[in-house]
Amino acid sequence: MTTRKLFRLPSLKLIAIATVAGIIAGAAAVYIKETGYGNAGRETVSAECTAAKDLAQKITPLAKGEVAAMVAANAPRKLPSVAFNGPDGKPMTLENFAGKTVLLNLWATWCVPCREEMPALNALEKEMGSDKFQVVAVNIDTGDDEKPKAFLSETGVDSLQFYRDNTIGVFNSLKKEGLAFGLPVTLLIDDKGCLVSAMNGPAAWDSGDAKALIKGATGS
């Protein structure tokens, strides 16, 4: 019998940083609640995501070390309300990545842990990005594109495409799903667009632990 892994809340320091910076930047307020990932009481796996349930169980042992905070979804399902703009500025959803396993990450320039993990996400995409896997880092700064683009350029982030939502709607949609408590927030989505696992807080995405997790998720 497998012991159920408990949900890990982001550190108080992380929440304080994200909350204060969010208020200063005019971002939507972040919050904490005492339940695990997903809406309270949600236990039914959608029919189209049964394979994601099996995958979540399969890769749970790989959620360790640098990615130990990654928690399997109680009820894998699609997230149709998750929307943002692509590199060309046009609206898109997770359906646009059908056929790929996606590591979806929400970040902002005012979020210190986000800034610190961006080079690692860039390195992960550079090494493992393919027709089977992609890191999709969505910036949620308010205002225009100048500040986030300048940050990516200054830090040498050259392998991540520029995804954007200056309305913070994508964060709020994940908040309603019980998936977003602060920044950064990262979701692992399978090739059918189903949620597999999620975490709040930063991780060393260029580590051996992270790469093993992604290899397990993609079957490579």
N, C-alpha and C positions, 0 to 999 in steps of 0.2 A: 504494500500500500504506500502510495507516494504522499509525503507530507506536503500539505499546501503551503506555498511560499507566501509570507505575509507582505502586504503592501508597505513600501518604504516611503515615508513622507520626505520631501526635500528638507535640508537642514534649515534651522531658523535663520542662520546667517544668510543663506541663499534667498529665502523668502523676503527677508528684510531688504536686501539689496534690490531685488526685483520689484518689490512693492514701492519703495521710495523712489526708485528711478522711474517706475511706471507713472507715478503721480506727477513727477517733474516733467516727463515727456508727454503727458496728456494721454497716456495709455489707459485701457480699461483696467480696473482694479483686479488684482489676482486674489485668490482666496484659498483656504485650506478646508477640507472637510474630512471626516473621520472614516470614510468608507474606502474600499479599494477601487481599482480602475473600473470604469463603466458605470452606467446609471444604477442607482440603488435598486436592488431586487431583480436586475436583469440577469437571467440565467439561461435563456433560450438562445441557442445558436441558430442563425438564419440558415436555411437549407443550402444556399449557395456558398456558405462558409464552413461546411463540415470539415473540409480538408484543412482549413486553417486551424481548427481545433486540434486536429491530429498533429499538425506542424508545431503548434505552440507547446504541446506536451513533449514532442520530440526534442525541441531545442532548449527546453527549460534547464536541463543540466549544463548547458553552455552559457547560461546567464550567471557568470561568476567573475571573480576578480574585478577588473576594471569596468565590467558591465553587469555587475551583480544586482544593480537596481532595476534592471529590465524585468518587468513582471508580465507573465502571460495573461492575456485577456480572459476574463471569466466566460464571456460569451462573444467569440469572434463574430464580427458583422461588418458590413460595408458602412462607409461614412459619407453619404451623398452630400451632406451639408458642408463638407470641407472644400472650400473654393479659394482660389488666389489667382494672381496674374502670372503668366509665363514670361520668359525673356523678351518676347515680342510685345508685351503689354496686354495681350488678350486673355480673357478669363479662361480658366481651366479647372478641372477637378481631378480626383484620383483616377477616374476612368480613363484619363488621357495616358496613364502609365500602364494600362492593361498589358499583361505579358511580362512585366518586370516586377521583381521584388523591390520595394522602395523603403528607404530609411528617411522618413519625413521628420524634419527638424524645424522648429520655430525659434527664431532668434531676433535680437534687437541690438543696436549699437550701444544703448544705455544699460544693457545687461552685462555686467562684468564676466560672469561665468560663460555666457554665450560667446563673448569676444575671445575668451581663452580657449574654447574648444573648436572654433572655426578652422584653424590650421589643421587640426586632427581630422575633422570631417573632410577637408579638402584632400588630405593625404589618403584617406580611405577611398574617396571617389577616384583619385588618380590611380591607385593601385588596383581597385576591384570593380570600378565602374565598367559596365558592359551592356550588352543587349538583354542581360538577365537581371542586372542590379543597377540602381542609381540612388545616390544621395540627393534628396530634394530639400534644400535649406531655404525656408521661406522667411524673409525679413518682414517684421511688422512695425518698423518705425513709422510714426506719423509724418506727414509732410511729403516732400518730393524725394526723388531717388538719389540726390547728390551725396548725402551723408553716408548711407550704407554702401554705395558704390565706391566712395573714397576709402572707406575702411577696408573693404575687400582688396582694393588695389594696394593700399599701404602695407597690408599684412601678407601679400603674395598669394592670396587665394585665387587661383587661376583655373581650377578644374571644376568648380561648382557653377552651374548655370544660375542666373539671377531670377529668383522667384520672389514675388512681392505682394503684400496686402497692407496698404497704409490705413485701412479702415479697422484693422484688428478683428475683423469678422471671423477669420479662420481660428484665432485664439478663442473667441467667444463660443464658436460652434463646438470646439473640443471641450471647453469648460462645461457646456451643457451636457456633454456626454460623460462628464466625470473623468476626463482624461488630462485636462490642463489645470495645474495648480499654481504655476509660476513659470518662469523661463530659466533655462531652455526646457522645452518639452520635446520628446522624441518618440515617434511611433514606428514600429516595424509593420509594414503592409505587404501581404503576399501578392503573387502575380495575378490574382483575381480581384484585387482591390479590397481584401478582407483584413481587418485588424488582427494582428497576431500577438503583439506585446507592446508595452509602452513604459516610459519612465519620465520622471521630472527631475531636472538637475543635470549637470554636465557629466561627461564621461570621456575617457581617453579613446576616442574612436579609431585611432591609428595603432592601438595596442594589439597584441596577439590574441587577447581575449575577445576583442571586438571582431577581429577578422574571422576567428573561429565561429562566432555567433552568426555572422553573415554567410559564411560558407555552409553552415548547417541549414540556414533558412533558404538558401538558393539550391542546395543539393550539389554544390560544386566541390 
